[in-house]
């Protein structure tokens, strides 16, 4: 399962790289993965400091963290 979470984390990263800030529901739809697996993968990316996550109503708004100073 941890391998699948890592793979989906990569898919989320690539999706966000091409779409800037977006709703998490759009990410899940775009990568065609189950929401629970997407949430685990998003948590991985957030813990590693790769994404910014904020509440937007009943959804989450996510974006890649800008790596340049």
C-alpha positions in Angstrom: 0.0 0.0 0.0 2.8 2.4 0.8 4.1 2.0 -2.8 0.7 2.9 -4.2 0.5 6.0 -1.9 3.9 7.1 -3.2 2.9 6.6 -6.8 -0.3 8.6 -6.4 1.7 11.3 -4.6 3.8 11.6 -7.7 0.7 11.8 -9.9 -0.7 14.6 -7.7 2.6 16.4 -7.9 2.6 16.2 -11.7 -1.1 17.3 -11.9 -0.4 20.3 -9.7 2.7 21.2 -11.7 0.5 21.6 -14.7 -2.5 23.2 -13.0 -1.2 25.6 -10.3 -3.5 26.0 -7.3 -6.7 24.0 -7.6 -9.4 22.2 -5.6 -8.5 18.8 -4.3 -11.7 17.3 -5.8 -10.5 18.4 -9.2 -7.1 16.7 -8.6 -8.8 13.5 -7.6 -11.0 13.6 -10.7 -8.0 14.5 -12.9 -5.8 11.7 -11.8 -8.7 9.2 -11.7 -7.9 7.8 -8.2 -10.1 7.1 -5.2 -10.4 10.1 -2.8 -9.1 8.2 0.2 -5.9 7.2 -1.6 -5.6 10.8 -2.8 -5.9 12.1 0.7 -3.2 9.7 2.0 -0.9 10.8 -0.8 -1.7 14.5 -0.3 -0.8 14.0 3.4 2.5 12.5 2.3 3.3 15.5 0.1 2.2 18.0 2.8 4.4 16.2 5.4 7.4 16.4 3.1 6.7 20.1 2.5 6.0 19.8 -1.2 2.4 21.2 -1.1 0.4 23.9 0.5 -3.1 22.9 1.6 -5.9 25.2 2.9 -9.6 24.7 3.5 -12.0 26.1 0.9 -15.5 25.5 2.1 -16.1 21.8 2.1 -13.1 21.1 -0.1 -9.4 21.7 0.1 -7.4 24.0 -2.1 -3.9 22.6 -2.9 -0.8 24.0 -4.7 2.8 23.1 -5.0 5.1 25.0 -2.6 7.2 27.5 -4.5 10.8 26.1 -4.2 12.5 29.3 -5.3 13.5 31.8 -2.5 
